[in-house]
Amino acid sequence: MSGRVVVTGIGLVSCAGEGIAAHLAAYASGEAPRTDTTTYAPYPVHPVAPLTLDAQIPKKSDQRQMEPWQRLGVYAAGLALDSAGLKDDARAKAAMHLVVAAGGGERDYAVDGAILTGLREAADPGAYLNERLQNDLRPTLFLAQLSNLLAGNISIVHGVTGASRTFMGEESAGVDALRIAQARIASGQVEAVMVGGSYSAERPDVMVVHELGGFLYKPDYRPVFSRGGDTNGGYVLGSAAAFLVLESGEHAAARGARTLAILAPVANDRVRRSPGSVRASLGRLVGEAGIAAPDVVLSGATGVADLADEEVAGVRAVLPDTRIRATGDIVGHPIEVAAPFGAALAAALCATGEAREVAVISVGHRRGEGVIRVLAA
C-alpha cells in the first residue's frame, strides 16, 4: 500500500459556479453562498449555478435522458478530464476505472400524484397499485432510479470504460469511494481512477425525506457552526458534483501530467452514535491518517448542532491551533458529495500553493466518519 497516489484532475460544479477558479474564489471570499429561500420555502437550498451543458455533454439526446443529478455528475467528470489533460486520450480513458458515490434517482412526481389520487377511490387498492406501477413506469424511467446510471452515463459520454463501482450510503459513500480508489492505486491494482459523485438538492422528494428526519435547517441560511441556539440546527442542502482524477505517481510522470496534489490513505469509521463517540472517533482517525500540522481543516459538518460541536471538539483535541472551515458555507450540504468536494477543494488549495497540507473531515448526519489527508506535491 506504499504507492504514491496523485491528483491530476479536478472537476467541480455547485452554487459557486464551475471549475477550480470559481470555487477557490468562493473559498477566499468567505461570503454566504447563493441561496434560494422561496422555491422550497420554508426550506432554503443552494441551487447549482447555470451551466452550458453542451460544453461537456454535446448530444442533446444524452442530456434529455439524464436526470439533473446525472447531468451534474457527467458535467463535473468532463471538467476533471479536461483538468487532467485526458479529454481526448481515448486509450487512457478506456483503461481508467471509475468509482462513484451516489444516491437514488429522482421521482416522477406526476406519476406519483396520479397513483396516489387514484388509490383513494380504487375498489381493490392492491390490484390498482400493481397495475399502475406496471403500466405507468416505463422501463427507462425505472432504470433512471438506479444510482449506477451516473457511472454508465460518464462511460457513454466521456469514454471512461474501465471497471466501475458505485457506492451508496449517504456521506459515508463519498468517504468510501475515495478510500477504495486511493487504496487500489496505492496497492498497484490500477494506475488511474476517476472518483467522485453528484447530488441534486433541488427536489421536493428529498426535502420531504430529510425533513421527516428533522435534519433540515430553516427558514434562512446561517453559517454551519452558528445553527445551534434554541434548536439542534440542521443542514441546507446544496446541488453539487465533484470528481477527481487519481493516478499512480509513476503513471502521471510517464505521461508528463501535472501533479496537483497527493492523496494519502483515507481513514474511516462507523461508530455507534452516543454522546462523545464522534469526538473519540475523530481523534483516532486524525492519527490514523497521519495528520500532524495541516494548514486548514475542511469540515463537511452538516450543521446539526450536536454533531458539529462534537466534531469541533474532536478536531481541537488533536489539532488545537488549526483553522476549521465548513464546506457547507461554500456549497451547502451535498450528502454523498461532501467528502469528494472537500478532497477536490483541498487539492485545489494545494495546487495553487495556498496550503501544504489539508485535513478533510466528514461526519455523516446519521452514521459514518472519515478523515482525508491531502498534501501539496
C-alpha positions as CSV (number, residue, x, y, z in Angstrom):
1,M,0.0,0.0,0.0
2,S,3.0,2.3,-0.3
3,G,2.4,3.6,-3.9
4,R,2.2,7.4,-4.3
5,V,-1.3,8.5,-5.3
6,V,-1.6,11.9,-7.0
7,V,-4.4,14.1,-8.1
8,T,-4.1,15.2,-11.7
9,G,-7.6,16.4,-12.5
10,I,-10.4,18.2,-10.6
11,G,-13.9,18.9,-11.7
12,L,-16.3,20.9,-9.6
13,V,-19.8,22.2,-10.0
14,S,-22.0,23.9,-7.4
15,C,-23.8,27.1,-6.4
16,A,-20.4,28.7,-6.5
17,G,-20.1,28.0,-10.3
18,E,-17.9,25.6,-12.2
19,G,-14.3,24.8,-12.1
20,I,-11.4,25.3,-9.8
21,A,-11.1,29.0,-10.0
22,A,-14.7,29.7,-9.1
23,H,-14.5,27.5,-6.0
24,L,-11.2,28.9,-4.8
25,A,-12.8,32.4,-5.2
26,A,-15.8,31.3,-3.2
27,Y,-13.5,29.9,-0.5
28,A,-11.4,33.0,-0.3
29,S,-14.4,35.4,-0.2
30,G,-16.0,33.9,2.8
31,E,-19.3,35.3,1.6
32,A,-22.6,33.4,2.1
33,P,-23.3,31.0,-0.8
34,R,-26.1,31.7,-3.3
35,T,-29.3,30.6,-1.6
36,D,-32.9,30.1,-2.8
37,T,-35.3,30.7,0.1
38,T,-38.5,30.8,-1.9
39,T,-38.8,27.8,-4.3
40,Y,-39.0,25.2,-1.5
41,A,-40.0,27.5,1.4
42,P,-39.6,27.2,4.3
43,Y,-36.5,25.2,3.3
44,P,-33.6,27.1,1.9
45,V,-31.4,25.4,-0.8
46,H,-28.2,26.2,-2.6
47,P,-29.0,25.8,-6.3
48,V,-26.4,24.9,-8.8
49,A,-25.1,27.8,-11.0
50,P,-26.4,27.8,-14.6
51,L,-24.4,25.5,-16.8
52,T,-23.9,25.4,-20.6
53,L,-24.4,21.6,-20.8
54,D,-23.3,21.4,-24.4
55,A,-19.7,22.2,-23.2
56,Q,-19.4,18.7,-21.5
57,I,-22.5,16.8,-22.8
58,P,-22.6,17.6,-26.5
59,K,-25.5,15.4,-27.5
60,K,-29.0,16.8,-26.7
61,S,-30.3,13.2,-26.7
62,D,-27.8,12.4,-23.9
63,Q,-28.9,15.5,-21.9
64,R,-32.6,14.6,-22.3
65,Q,-32.3,11.0,-21.0
66,M,-30.4,12.1,-17.8
67,E,-31.9,13.4,-14.6
68,P,-30.4,16.6,-13.2
69,W,-28.1,14.8,-10.7
70,Q,-26.7,12.7,-13.6
71,R,-26.1,15.8,-15.8
72,L,-24.3,17.5,-12.9
73,G,-22.0,14.4,-12.4
74,V,-21.3,13.9,-16.1
75,Y,-20.5,17.6,-16.4
76,A,-18.1,17.6,-13.5
77,A,-16.5,14.4,-14.8
78,G,-15.8,16.2,-18.1
79,L,-14.2,19.1,-16.2
80,A,-12.0,16.7,-14.3
81,L,-10.8,15.0,-17.6
82,D,-10.1,18.5,-19.1
83,S,-8.1,19.4,-16.0
84,A,-6.1,16.2,-16.2
85,G,-5.4,16.7,-20.0
86,L,-7.1,13.4,-20.8
87,K,-10.3,14.5,-22.5
88,D,-9.0,13.5,-26.0
89,D,-6.9,10.5,-24.9
90,A,-9.2,7.6,-25.8
91,R,-6.7,4.9,-24.8
92,A,-6.1,6.3,-21.3
93,K,-9.9,6.7,-20.7
94,A,-10.6,3.2,-21.8
95,A,-8.2,1.9,-19.1
96,M,-9.4,4.3,-16.4
97,H,-11.5,2.9,-13.6
98,L,-14.5,4.7,-12.2
99,V,-15.7,4.9,-8.6
100,V,-18.9,6.9,-7.9
101,A,-20.7,7.9,-4.7
102,A,-24.4,8.4,-5.5
103,G,-27.9,8.2,-4.0
104,G,-31.1,7.1,-5.8
105,G,-32.7,8.6,-8.8
106,E,-35.4,11.2,-8.9
107,R,-39.2,10.6,-8.7
108,D,-41.7,11.2,-11.5
109,Y,-44.0,13.5,-9.5
110,A,-46.8,13.4,-12.0
111,V,-47.0,9.6,-11.9
112,D,-46.7,9.5,-8.1
113,G,-49.5,12.1,-7.8
114,A,-51.8,10.3,-10.2
115,I,-51.3,6.9,-8.5
116,L,-51.9,8.3,-5.0
117,T,-55.0,10.2,-6.2
118,G,-56.5,7.1,-7.9
119,L,-55.6,4.9,-4.9
120,R,-58.2,6.7,-2.8
121,E,-61.1,5.6,-5.0
122,A,-59.8,2.2,-6.1
123,A,-62.1,-0.8,-5.2
124,D,-59.1,-3.0,-4.8
125,P,-56.2,-0.8,-3.9
126,G,-53.6,-3.6,-4.1
127,A,-54.5,-4.6,-7.6
128,Y,-54.8,-1.0,-8.7
129,L,-51.3,-0.2,-7.4
130,N,-49.7,-3.2,-9.1
131,E,-51.4,-2.3,-12.4
132,R,-50.4,1.3,-12.3
133,L,-46.8,0.5,-11.3
134,Q,-46.5,-1.9,-14.3
135,N,-48.1,0.4,-16.8
136,D,-47.2,3.9,-15.7
137,L,-43.5,3.4,-15.0
138,R,-41.7,2.9,-18.3
139,P,-38.6,0.6,-18.1
140,T,-36.3,3.6,-18.9
141,L,-37.9,5.6,-16.0
142,F,-37.4,2.7,-13.6
143,L,-33.8,2.3,-14.6
144,A,-33.3,6.0,-14.0
145,Q,-33.8,5.3,-10.3
146,L,-30.6,3.2,-10.3
147,S,-27.6,5.0,-8.8
148,N,-25.1,3.3,-11.1
149,L,-26.5,5.1,-14.1
150,L,-24.2,8.0,-13.3
151,A,-21.2,5.8,-13.9
152,G,-22.9,4.5,-17.1
153,N,-23.5,7.9,-18.5
154,I,-19.9,9.0,-17.7
155,S,-18.8,6.0,-19.7
156,I,-21.1,6.7,-22.6
157,V,-20.4,10.5,-22.8
158,H,-16.7,10.6,-21.9
159,G,-15.5,7.1,-22.8
160,V,-14.3,6.2,-19.4
161,T,-14.8,2.5,-19.8
162,G,-12.7,0.7,-17.3
163,A,-14.4,-1.2,-14.4
164,S,-16.8,0.9,-12.4
165,R,-18.1,0.8,-8.8
166,T,-21.0,2.7,-7.3
167,F,-21.2,3.3,-3.5
168,M,-24.5,4.2,-1.8
169,G,-24.8,5.2,1.9
170,E,-25.1,8.9,2.2
171,E,-21.9,10.8,3.4
172,S,-20.1,7.5,4.0
173,A,-20.4,6.6,0.3
174,G,-18.2,9.6,-0.6
175,V,-15.6,8.7,2.0
176,D,-15.5,5.0,0.9
177,A,-15.3,6.0,-2.8
178,L,-12.2,8.0,-2.1
179,R,-10.8,5.3,0.3
180,I,-11.2,2.5,-2.2
181,A,-9.9,4.5,-5.2
182,Q,-6.8,5.6,-3.3
183,A,-6.1,2.1,-2.0
184,R,-6.5,0.4,-5.3
185,I,-3.9,2.7,-6.9
186,A,-1.6,2.6,-3.9
187,S,-1.6,-1.2,-4.0
188,G,-0.7,-1.3,-7.7
189,Q,-4.0,-2.9,-8.8
190,V,-4.8,0.0,-11.2
191,E,-3.0,3.0,-12.4
192,A,-5.8,5.6,-12.9
193,V,-9.2,6.1,-11.3
194,M,-11.8,8.8,-11.7
195,V,-13.6,9.2,-8.4
196,G,-16.4,11.4,-7.1
197,G,-20.2,11.9,-7.0
198,S,-23.1,14.2,-7.7
199,Y,-26.2,15.4,-5.9
200,S,-29.2,17.4,-6.9
201,A,-30.8,19.2,-3.9
202,E,-33.5,20.9,-5.9
203,R,-36.1,18.1,-5.4
204,P,-39.2,18.2,-3.3
205,D,-38.9,14.5,-2.5
206,V,-35.5,14.9,-0.8
207,M,-36.9,17.8,1.2
208,V,-39.6,15.5,2.5
209,V,-37.2,12.7,3.3
210,H,-34.8,14.9,5.3
211,E,-37.5,16.9,7.0
212,L,-39.1,13.7,8.2
213,G,-35.8,13.0,10.0
214,G,-35.7,16.5,11.4
215,F,-32.5,17.4,9.7
216,L,-33.3,20.4,7.6
217,Y,-32.4,23.9,8.8
218,K,-35.0,26.7,8.1
219,P,-36.1,29.3,7.2
220,D,-32.8,31.1,6.1
221,Y,-29.2,30.3,5.6
222,R,-26.8,30.7,8.6
223,P,-23.2,29.6,8.8
224,V,-22.8,25.9,9.6
225,F,-21.3,26.4,13.1
226,S,-23.9,29.0,14.0
227,R,-27.1,26.9,13.8
228,G,-27.4,25.8,17.4
229,G,-29.2,28.1,19.9
230,D,-32.7,27.1,20.6
231,T,-32.7,24.2,18.1
232,N,-30.3,21.4,17.1
233,G,-29.5,23.1,13.9
234,G,-29.6,21.2,10.6
235,Y,-28.4,21.4,7.1
236,V,-29.1,23.4,4.0
237,L,-28.9,21.1,1.0
238,G,-26.8,22.1,-2.0
239,S,-26.7,20.8,-5.5
240,A,-23.1,19.9,-6.4
241,A,-20.8,17.5,-8.2
242,A,-17.1,16.8,-7.6
243,F,-14.8,14.4,-9.5
244,L,-11.0,13.8,-9.1
245,V,-8.7,12.0,-11.5
246,L,-6.3,10.0,-9.4
247,E,-3.1,8.3,-10.8
248,S,-0.1,6.5,-9.5
249,G,2.9,8.8,-9.4
250,E,4.7,6.7,-12.0
251,H,1.7,6.8,-14.4
252,A,1.3,10.5,-14.1
253,A,5.0,11.1,-14.6
254,A,5.2,8.8,-17.6
255,R,2.6,10.9,-19.5
256,G,4.0,14.2,-18.3
257,A,0.9,15.1,-16.3
258,R,1.0,18.0,-13.8
259,T,0.5,16.7,-10.2
260,L,-2.0,18.9,-8.4
261,A,-1.7,17.2,-5.0
262,I,-1.1,14.0,-3.2
263,L,-3.9,11.9,-1.7
264,A,-2.9,9.9,1.4
265,P,-4.7,6.8,2.6
266,V,-8.2,7.6,3.8
267,A,-9.2,6.7,7.4
268,N,-12.8,5.9,8.1
269,D,-15.0,4.7,10.9
270,R,-18.6,3.8,11.7
271,V,-19.2,4.3,15.4
272,R,-22.4,3.7,17.2
273,R,-23.6,7.2,17.9
274,S,-23.7,8.2,21.5
275,P,-22.5,11.3,23.4
276,G,-18.8,11.7,22.8
277,S,-18.5,8.9,20.2
278,V,-17.8,11.1,17.2
279,R,-15.3,13.2,19.2
280,A,-13.4,10.0,20.1
281,S,-13.6,8.6,16.6
282,L,-12.1,11.7,15.0
283,G,-9.3,11.7,17.5
284,R,-8.4,8.2,16.4
285,L,-8.9,8.9,12.7
286,V,-6.7,12.0,12.6
287,G,-3.8,10.0,14.0
288,E,-4.6,7.0,11.7
289,A,-4.5,9.4,8.6
290,G,-1.1,10.7,9.7
291,I,-2.3,14.3,10.0
292,A,0.0,16.4,12.2
293,A,0.1,20.1,11.1
294,P,-2.4,20.9,8.4
295,D,-2.9,24.5,7.2
296,V,-6.7,24.1,7.4
297,V,-9.3,21.6,8.2
298,L,-12.1,21.5,5.7
299,S,-15.1,20.2,7.6
300,G,-18.1,18.6,5.9
301,A,-20.1,19.3,9.0
302,T,-23.8,19.1,8.3
303,G,-24.9,21.9,10.6
304,V,-26.7,19.5,13.0
305,A,-25.5,21.3,16.2
306,D,-24.7,18.4,18.5
307,L,-22.6,16.6,15.8
308,A,-20.9,19.9,14.8
309,D,-20.0,20.6,18.4
310,E,-18.5,17.1,18.8
311,E,-16.6,17.4,15.5
312,V,-15.0,20.7,16.5
313,A,-14.2,19.3,19.9
314,G,-12.6,16.2,18.3
315,V,-10.5,18.2,15.9
316,R,-9.5,20.7,18.6
317,A,-8.3,17.9,20.9
318,V,-5.7,16.8,18.4
319,L,-5.2,19.9,16.2
320,P,-5.8,22.7,18.7
321,D,-4.5,25.6,16.6
322,T,-5.7,24.7,13.1
323,R,-8.4,26.8,11.4
324,I,-11.6,25.0,10.6
325,R,-13.7,25.9,7.5
326,A,-17.1,24.3,6.8
327,T,-17.6,23.4,3.2
328,G,-21.3,23.8,3.9
329,D,-20.6,27.5,4.0
330,I,-19.4,27.4,0.4
331,V,-21.7,24.9,-1.4
332,G,-24.2,23.7,1.2
333,H,-24.5,20.1,2.2
334,P,-24.5,17.7,-0.9
335,I,-24.7,14.4,1.1
336,E,-22.7,11.9,-0.9
337,V,-20.6,14.6,-2.5
338,A,-19.5,16.2,0.8
339,A,-16.2,14.2,1.1
340,P,-15.2,14.3,-2.6
341,F,-15.9,18.0,-2.7
342,G,-13.7,18.5,0.4
343,A,-10.9,16.5,-1.2
344,A,-11.2,18.3,-4.5
345,L,-11.1,21.7,-2.8
346,A,-8.2,20.6,-0.7
347,A,-6.3,19.5,-3.8
348,A,-7.0,22.9,-5.4
349,L,-5.7,24.7,-2.4
350,C,-2.5,22.6,-2.5
351,A,-2.1,23.0,-6.3
352,T,-2.2,26.8,-6.0
353,G,0.2,27.0,-3.1
354,E,-2.4,28.2,-0.6
355,A,-1.8,25.1,1.5
356,R,0.9,22.5,2.1
357,E,-1.4,20.0,3.9
358,V,-5.2,19.9,4.3
359,A,-7.3,17.7,6.5
360,V,-10.8,16.9,5.2
361,I,-13.3,15.8,7.8
362,S,-16.6,14.0,7.1
363,V,-19.2,13.2,9.8
364,G,-22.4,11.8,8.4
365,H,-25.7,13.1,9.6
366,R,-26.7,9.6,10.8
367,R,-23.6,7.5,10.5
368,G,-20.1,7.3,9.2
369,E,-16.9,9.3,9.9
370,G,-13.9,9.9,7.7
371,V,-10.6,11.8,7.6
372,I,-8.8,12.5,4.4
373,R,-5.3,13.9,4.2
374,V,-4.3,15.9,1.1
375,L,-0.7,17.2,0.6
376,A,1.0,19.5,-1.8
377,A,3.1,17.7,-4.5
